[in-house]
Amino acid sequence: MRKYGYRVDEVEGSNPDAPHDSPRRLTGLDAFKLHLTLLIGLSLCAAAFFFELGRAEGGNSLSWAYVFEWPLLGIFGIYMWWNFLHGGTNRLRKKRVVKPAVAPEYTGMLAAWQEYQQDLAASQSATSTDGDASGASEDREQND
């Protein structure tokens, strides 16, 4: 049974036991469609850039913003093309190193503090059980 919510739990043709660390690169028809989309997108960005450059040089000051916008949009398109083509993996990203919760020079202090807390909790629980017993006997004496 398929469950649909905020994400798809099961995809047909996928192997849930397959390792997810290996990046999948687009090939075949999917890659061709992606390359064609990039080519069309970059062609439109280049055409729009030259159109707006001509208007900006003609005196339209607002077109200068578009002169810089269209190349940036093309660069973003190249970035997205690369991510889609290579499965969205960033090979330059390093593994995140987990830092210890306490600096090594303070581990002895942490152990002593935890031992103190355990002793304090044990003494408080011993006092509360002794206090309950003595308090109950005092209550009986007062009622007699």
Buried (B, 14 or more C-beta within 10 A) or exposed (E): EEEEEEEEEEEEEEEEEEEEEEEEEBEEEEEEEBEEBBEEBBEBBEEBBEBBBEBBEEEEEEBBEBBEBBEEBBEEBEEBBEEBBBEEEEEEEEEEEEEEEEEEEEEEEEEEEEEEEEEEEEEEEEEEEEEEEEEEEEEEEEEE
